[in-house]
Amino acid sequence: MNIFANIPSAIPAELCEVLAAGQGVKIERILSQGHASPPDFWYDQAQSEWVIVLQGSAAVLFKGEEQARVLRAGDYLHIPAHVQHRVTWTDSQQVTLWLAVHYS
């Protein structure tokens, strides 16, 4: 398999694909294009997450911070469990490809 294979040219709704999962770990490929978290919505996940942008760009805002963190290809974040965050934007001109690792 190839992480860049079968990427649609347009994505009307964000796509999440589980690539692997095991005891306490899940690895996902996420495809976004112009998507963002709904207004006033904050993720509050039970597991920690490590995420890297492999293609495209996006911005993630942590609750309590004033400015979102802009991620471009190669940039990654560690999001500890229960740290509230939201995606403020993803690139609308190209598909943003995220690789996310959720773990206990």
Backbone as JSON, one array per atom type, in Angstrom:
{
  "sequence": "MNIFANIPSAIPAELCEVLAAGQGVKIERILSQGHASPPDFWYDQAQSEWVIVLQGSAAVLFKGEEQARVLRAGDYLHIPAHVQHRVTWTDSQQVTLWLAVHYS",
  "N": [[0.84, -1.19, 0.0], [0.29, 2.35, -0.44], [0.6, 5.46, 1.06], [-0.13, 7.73, -0.33], [-1.78, 6.86, -2.31], [-4.83, 6.53, -4.18], [-6.16, 9.01, -3.63], [-8.82, 11.13, -3.74], [-9.62, 13.77, -6.11], [-11.31, 15.76, -5.31], [-12.92, 16.4, -2.23], [-15.82, 16.14, -0.72], [-16.69, 15.67, 1.92], [-14.85, 15.29, 4.93], [-12.54, 12.59, 5.02], [-11.87, 9.69, 6.84], [-9.72, 7.06, 7.37], [-9.05, 4.0, 8.8], [-5.93, 2.68, 9.15], [-4.47, 0.88, 10.61], [-4.91, -0.93, 13.64], [-4.73, -1.71, 17.09], [-4.13, -3.06, 20.35], [-4.83, -0.46, 22.29], [-3.93, 1.38, 20.36], [-4.46, 3.28, 17.4], [-4.15, 3.92, 13.98], [-4.64, 6.36, 11.6], [-5.5, 7.51, 8.31], [-6.24, 10.66, 7.26], [-8.16, 12.68, 5.19], [-8.6, 15.92, 4.07], [-10.22, 18.81, 2.73], [-10.55, 21.98, 2.63], [-12.03, 21.75, 4.92], [-13.18, 22.22, 8.3], [-13.45, 22.31, 11.89], [-16.75, 22.36, 13.27], [-18.32, 25.52, 14.18], [-17.67, 26.58, 17.48], [-17.19, 23.97, 18.33], [-15.25, 21.59, 20.04], [-12.71, 19.21, 20.03], [-12.32, 16.6, 22.37], [-10.6, 14.25, 23.33], [-10.31, 10.89, 24.49], [-7.98, 9.47, 24.2], [-4.45, 10.06, 23.68], [-2.98, 11.87, 20.93], [-0.9, 11.8, 18.11], [-0.09, 13.66, 15.35], [0.65, 14.2, 11.92], [1.1, 16.32, 9.13], [1.18, 15.37, 5.88], [0.79, 16.26, 3.35], [-0.4, 19.26, 1.87], [-2.03, 21.74, 3.94], [-2.95, 23.07, 7.18], [-4.67, 24.33, 10.12], [-4.53, 24.2, 13.63], [-6.18, 24.85, 16.6], [-5.66, 25.21, 20.02], [-7.63, 25.04, 22.92], [-7.8, 27.93, 24.9], [-5.55, 29.06, 23.88], [-4.51, 31.83, 21.87], [-3.82, 31.91, 19.21], [-3.94, 29.91, 16.31], [-2.11, 26.95, 15.45], [-0.25, 26.66, 12.63], [0.08, 24.14, 10.26], [2.16, 22.64, 7.92], [3.28, 20.54, 5.18], [5.09, 17.98, 6.63], [5.08, 19.02, 9.19], [4.25, 18.39, 12.61], [2.16, 17.5, 15.46], [1.74, 16.91, 18.94], [-0.94, 15.86, 20.79], [-2.11, 15.79, 23.85], [-4.22, 13.51, 25.75], [-7.54, 14.56, 26.37], [-7.01, 17.28, 25.99], [-8.42, 20.06, 24.82], [-9.18, 20.9, 21.47], [-9.35, 22.23, 18.1], [-9.86, 22.13, 14.55], [-9.15, 24.82, 12.62], [-8.96, 25.53, 9.95], [-8.48, 23.95, 6.74], [-6.49, 23.45, 3.83], [-8.03, 24.67, 0.95], [-7.47, 24.47, -1.69], [-6.0, 22.22, -2.29], [-5.83, 18.73, -1.45], [-5.49, 17.98, 1.95], [-3.44, 15.82, 3.6], [-3.38, 13.92, 6.39], [-1.65, 12.03, 8.86], [-2.58, 10.22, 11.54], [-1.96, 9.15, 14.81], [-3.44, 7.53, 17.35], [-3.32, 6.9, 20.77], [-3.09, 5.11, 23.93]],
  "CA": [[0.0, 0.0, 0.0], [0.98, 3.63, -0.48], [-0.18, 6.48, 1.79], [-0.6, 8.73, -1.29], [-2.62, 6.21, -3.32], [-6.3, 6.65, -4.14], [-6.63, 10.27, -3.06], [-9.72, 11.8, -4.68], [-9.25, 15.15, -6.45], [-12.2, 16.63, -4.51], [-13.43, 15.69, -1.06], [-16.93, 16.9, -0.16], [-16.7, 15.49, 3.37], [-13.58, 14.76, 5.4], [-12.46, 11.13, 4.99], [-10.98, 9.07, 7.83], [-9.54, 5.64, 7.09], [-8.2, 3.32, 9.77], [-4.91, 1.9, 8.47], [-4.08, -0.21, 11.52], [-5.39, -0.75, 15.01], [-4.36, -2.79, 18.0], [-4.38, -2.77, 21.75], [-4.51, 0.9, 22.72], [-3.37, 2.19, 19.27], [-5.17, 3.34, 16.12], [-3.47, 4.76, 13.01], [-5.61, 6.79, 10.6], [-5.21, 8.46, 7.23], [-7.34, 11.62, 7.2], [-8.11, 13.55, 4.01], [-9.43, 17.12, 4.25], [-10.08, 19.83, 1.69], [-11.4, 23.11, 3.0], [-12.84, 21.4, 6.08], [-12.82, 22.77, 9.61], [-14.38, 21.91, 12.95], [-17.91, 23.25, 13.35], [-18.16, 26.62, 15.14], [-17.83, 26.28, 18.91], [-16.94, 22.55, 18.6], [-13.89, 21.28, 20.49], [-12.4, 17.8, 20.27], [-11.87, 16.27, 23.72], [-10.39, 12.83, 23.08], [-9.86, 10.07, 25.62], [-6.61, 9.02, 23.91], [-3.51, 11.04, 23.14], [-2.87, 11.8, 19.47], [0.24, 12.39, 17.41], [-0.57, 13.85, 13.98], [1.57, 14.86, 11.01], [0.57, 16.67, 7.82], [2.08, 14.87, 4.85], [0.51, 17.03, 2.12], [-1.37, 20.32, 2.11], [-1.81, 22.57, 5.13], [-4.1, 23.16, 8.09], [-4.39, 25.03, 11.37], [-5.15, 23.6, 14.81], [-6.23, 25.77, 17.74], [-5.86, 24.6, 21.33], [-8.47, 25.89, 23.78], [-7.01, 28.75, 25.79], [-4.52, 29.76, 23.11], [-5.1, 32.86, 21.03], [-3.48, 31.73, 17.81], [-3.87, 28.53, 15.83], [-0.81, 26.46, 14.98], [-0.33, 26.32, 11.21], [0.85, 22.95, 9.91], [2.42, 22.38, 6.5], [3.85, 19.21, 4.97], [6.21, 17.66, 7.51], [4.85, 19.53, 10.55], [3.46, 17.48, 13.44], [1.73, 17.94, 16.79], [1.32, 15.94, 19.95], [-2.13, 16.35, 21.47], [-2.39, 14.9, 24.99], [-5.61, 13.17, 26.0], [-8.43, 15.56, 26.99], [-6.65, 18.66, 25.68], [-9.42, 20.48, 23.82], [-8.6, 21.51, 20.28], [-10.22, 22.24, 16.92], [-9.23, 22.47, 13.27], [-9.75, 26.09, 12.2], [-9.06, 25.48, 8.49], [-7.58, 23.12, 5.95], [-6.28, 23.98, 2.48], [-9.18, 24.45, 0.06], [-6.97, 24.31, -3.05], [-5.49, 20.86, -2.47], [-6.17, 17.81, -0.36], [-4.56, 17.87, 3.07], [-3.3, 14.43, 4.04], [-2.9, 13.79, 7.76], [-1.46, 10.71, 9.43], [-2.85, 10.39, 12.96], [-1.75, 7.99, 15.68], [-4.16, 7.67, 18.62], [-2.76, 5.87, 21.67], [-3.37, 5.24, 25.36]],
  "C": [[0.89, 1.25, 0.0], [0.08, 4.68, 0.14], [-0.78, 7.52, 0.84], [-1.5, 8.14, -2.37], [-4.1, 6.51, -3.08], [-6.8, 7.88, -3.4], [-7.55, 10.93, -4.08], [-9.28, 13.24, -4.95], [-10.12, 16.16, -5.7], [-12.81, 15.79, -3.39], [-14.56, 16.51, -0.44], [-17.05, 16.81, 1.35], [-15.36, 14.87, 3.77], [-13.63, 13.23, 5.46], [-11.46, 10.64, 6.02], [-10.94, 7.58, 7.54], [-8.61, 5.05, 8.14], [-7.24, 2.43, 9.0], [-4.47, 0.7, 9.29], [-4.62, 0.11, 12.9], [-4.99, -1.97, 15.83], [-4.65, -2.35, 19.41], [-3.89, -1.37, 22.11], [-3.96, 1.82, 21.65], [-4.26, 2.13, 18.04], [-4.42, 4.32, 15.23], [-4.46, 5.06, 11.89], [-4.97, 7.64, 9.52], [-6.45, 9.34, 7.14], [-7.12, 12.52, 6.0], [-9.1, 14.69, 4.2], [-9.21, 18.04, 3.05], [-11.06, 20.96, 1.98], [-12.28, 22.83, 4.21], [-12.29, 22.03, 7.35], [-13.8, 22.21, 10.63], [-15.57, 22.86, 12.93], [-17.67, 24.37, 14.37], [-18.47, 26.15, 16.56], [-17.68, 24.79, 19.25], [-15.47, 22.37, 18.99], [-13.75, 19.77, 20.64], [-11.9, 17.67, 21.71], [-11.74, 14.75, 23.75], [-9.85, 12.11, 24.3], [-8.44, 9.57, 25.44], [-5.76, 10.2, 23.48], [-3.44, 10.84, 21.63], [-1.57, 12.46, 19.03], [-0.18, 12.46, 15.96], [0.49, 14.61, 13.18], [0.83, 15.16, 9.71], [1.6, 16.23, 6.79], [1.94, 15.63, 3.54], [-0.52, 18.08, 2.47], [-1.02, 21.13, 3.34], [-3.11, 22.69, 5.92], [-3.69, 23.99, 9.29], [-5.2, 24.4, 12.49], [-5.05, 24.6, 15.95], [-6.48, 24.97, 19.01], [-6.66, 25.57, 22.18], [-7.58, 26.62, 24.77], [-5.87, 29.47, 25.09], [-5.2, 30.75, 22.17], [-4.89, 32.61, 19.55], [-3.37, 30.24, 17.46], [-2.46, 28.21, 15.37], [-0.97, 26.01, 13.53], [0.62, 25.16, 10.94], [0.95, 22.84, 8.4], [3.07, 21.01, 6.39], [5.1, 19.02, 5.83], [6.02, 18.12, 8.95], [3.95, 18.55, 11.32], [3.17, 18.09, 14.79], [1.5, 16.73, 17.67], [0.16, 16.58, 20.7], [-2.42, 15.39, 22.62], [-3.89, 14.64, 25.14], [-6.32, 14.3, 26.75], [-7.96, 17.01, 26.85], [-7.57, 19.09, 24.53], [-8.75, 21.24, 22.69], [-9.61, 21.45, 19.14], [-9.39, 22.57, 15.69], [-9.91, 23.74, 12.78], [-9.87, 26.19, 10.69], [-8.13, 24.41, 7.93], [-7.55, 23.71, 4.54], [-7.49, 23.66, 1.6], [-8.74, 24.18, -1.38], [-6.41, 22.92, -3.34], [-5.9, 20.02, -1.27], [-5.07, 17.86, 0.7], [-4.61, 16.43, 3.55], [-2.64, 14.42, 5.4], [-2.63, 12.31, 8.05], [-1.59, 10.9, 10.94], [-2.64, 9.07, 13.7], [-2.42, 8.3, 17.01], [-3.66, 6.56, 19.53], [-3.11, 6.17, 23.11], [-2.11, 5.59, 26.11]]
}
